């Protein structure tokens, strides 16, 4: 039995989204086929005339964007950015320069860049806010040129959760500065008059906190956050051939 969508079954939020969206077109994109098509199905129920399609990969997404006529909004889950990189947003605009790009943020990296202005999307919406009318202010902000629009919930998540976990204590700042300077754990321990095992634990925890895969990546984080200068070569940190590593 086919599912039929009747106007009197729409909620107030759905009616509002439909009113704001029309007569624009919308494309849904997400690496998960279930997400893309279920969200696409819900979008079709709200604005069937404006729903252009759902994409699960880069080729499908850019193809749909190329078919758009007139005003277009691309609602893209951040798992697409994780897979294809932030350059995907620019590729969308190369196909259609005036496309409005709305990112559904779930990943911590996306939330951080959204709140710090590091990603070139037009709007960011918290994934858990879908179904609560969050598309309405995002679309209105894009049309008014007030971009990037960031869902207030993302700022709350960033300030109350992420930033708290990423804040560093004074001793950790010292560790980061010395890692950025290229010092080994042994040298850092001597500099700060702490045990080498303590230094190792600090460095390991900081690498995990900032998702740094190695010391060079952690040094880059330290420089980016202003805790150290650009890494410099330290001959004393070079491994001794045939000897134990520091």
N, C-alpha and C positions, 0 to 999 in steps of 0.2 A: 504494500500500500504506500503510495507516494506521500511524502510529507509536504503539507501545504502551510504556507505562512500567512496568517490572517492579520490584518492591521490591528484588530482589537486585542491581539495577544501580545503586542509589543509593550515592553515596560516603558516608563517615562524616560529612562536613560537611552534606550534604543531609539525612541522617537526623536530625542534630542540629537543623537549622533546622526541619524538619517537627515534631519533638517539642516545640520551644519555641513555635512559632507556634500550633499547635492549642490550643484550638478557635477562635482569633481569625480574623478575615477580613483580607485585605490587598488594597489597590488600588495599582497601579503607574501612575506618571505621568511622561511625558517628551515634550518637544516633537518629538523625532525619532520618527516612527512605527516605524522599524526597532528603535530602542532599546526603546520602550514594549512592543511586541508580542513581541520576542525575550525580553526580561527577564520579561514576563508569562508567556510560554510556559514558561520555566524555572521560574518560581514555581509554575505549575500542576502541573508535574511533581513538585514537592516536596510541595505541600499542595493537591491539587485541590479538596477540600471547602471550603477557606478562601479560595481565589482568587476575588475579586469581579469583577475586570476590569482592563483597561489603558486609560488615557486619554492623548490627545495634545493636548488643549486644556482650557481652564478649564471650559467648559460640560460636557464629558464627565466631567472629574474631579469636579466638585461633584455631578453627577448620580449617579455611582457612590457617592460618600460618603453621599448621601441614601438610598441603598438599603441601607446597612449596618445590620445588626442585631447588637447585642452589641459585643464588643471589636473595634476596627478599627485597623489600621496603614496609613498612607499612605506609600509609598516613592516619593519624588519626586526626579527629577533636577533639578539646579539650573538647567538651561536653562529650566525652567518659571518659576522665580523671575526669571530674566533677562528673560523675555518679559512676565510679568504683574505683577512687583513682589512685594516681601515681604508685601504685604497679602493675597496668595493664601493664606498660612498661616492668617491670621485668618478668611478666608472659609471655609476648611475647617472651622474650629472653630465658626463660626456655624451651619453645617449639622449638625455633630456635635461637641459640646463636648469630649467625652472622646477624640477621635481622636488617636492617636499619630502624629506627623509625623516621618518620617525622611528627611533630605535626603542625596542622593548628591552629594558635592562634587567639582567638577572645576574650576570657575572660580576664579581667584585671589581675586576679591572675596568669594566665598562662604567660602573657607578663612580669610580674614582675619577676617570677621565671626564665623565659627564659633569661632575661637580667642580672640576678644575678647568673646564673649557678646553680639554685636549683632544676632542673628537669633533669632526666637522659636520655632524648631523644637525638637523634643524630643531629636533625635539627629542627628549628622552622621557620614557614612561616606565614606571616600575611595573615589572611583569605581574606582580600580585594585585595591581590596581586595575587590570583589565576587567571590564564589566562594571566598573564604577564611574563611568563617564569621563575618564581621564583623556580620551581622544578629543573631546570637545575643546578644552582649553589649548591643547597642543595644536589643533588645526587652526583655531582662532589666532593664536600667537604667530604661526607661520604666515597666515594671510596678512597680519598686521605688521609683518617685518620685525617682530620682537623675538629674535632668535639668538642663541639657542634657548628654547623653552625647556626647563627641567622640572619634572614632577616633584612637588614638595616632599613626597615620601622618600625620594632618592636622597635629598639633602638630609633628611632625618636619619636614614640608614647610614649615610656617610659620617655624619657628626656623632651619632650615638654608638655606632658599632665599629665601622671600618677605621675611622680616624683614631679612635681610642686604642685599637689594636696596633695601629701603625705608629702611634706616638712613641718617641724614644726617651729614655731617662738619661740624665747627665752622663753616667758611666758609659751607656750605650753610644752616646754621641762621640765620646772619646775613642771608643773602639772603632766606630765607623770612620772617623777621621784618619786613624792610623792604618786601617785597611785600605782606604783611598790613597794613602801615601805609599802603599806597597809593602808595608811591614809584615813579617811573618807572625804567627802566633807567639813564638818564642820572644821575638823582639818587642811585640806589644806588651807581653807580660812583664818584661824588664822595664819598659818605659813607664808602665802604670803601677809597678810594684805589686802585681797580683800573680797568682799561680798560672802556669801555662795551661793547665787543664781548665781553669776558670775562663781563660781567654778563649780556649777552644769551644767551650759551652756557649759563651756569649756569641761568638761568630756563627756557630751552628744555628742558634735560635734566631739570630737576625736574618740569616740566609733563608730560613724557613718562613719567617714573618713576611719578608719582602719578596718571596718566591724567586730568589736569586739562585741560579743553578751552580754558580761557582764564585770564587772570590772577586774575579773581575766584574761580574754582574753586581755583586754587593758594593764594590767600590764605585760603580756607576750610580747606584742608588744613593750612596753617601754624597757624591758630588751634586747629583740632581736636587737633593733635599738641603743642600747647603751646609753639610756637616764636614766637608773636606774639599781639598783642592783636587784638580785632575791628577790621576795616578802618575807617579813618576817612577823611573827605573831605579831600583835599589840593588846595587851589585851584591850586597850582603845577603839578599834574599835568594840569590841564585843557588840552585842545588849543587852540592859538591859531588863530582863524578866519583862513584864508588863509595860514597859516604852516605850516612843516614839523612833523610830529608827532614826539614825543620817542621 
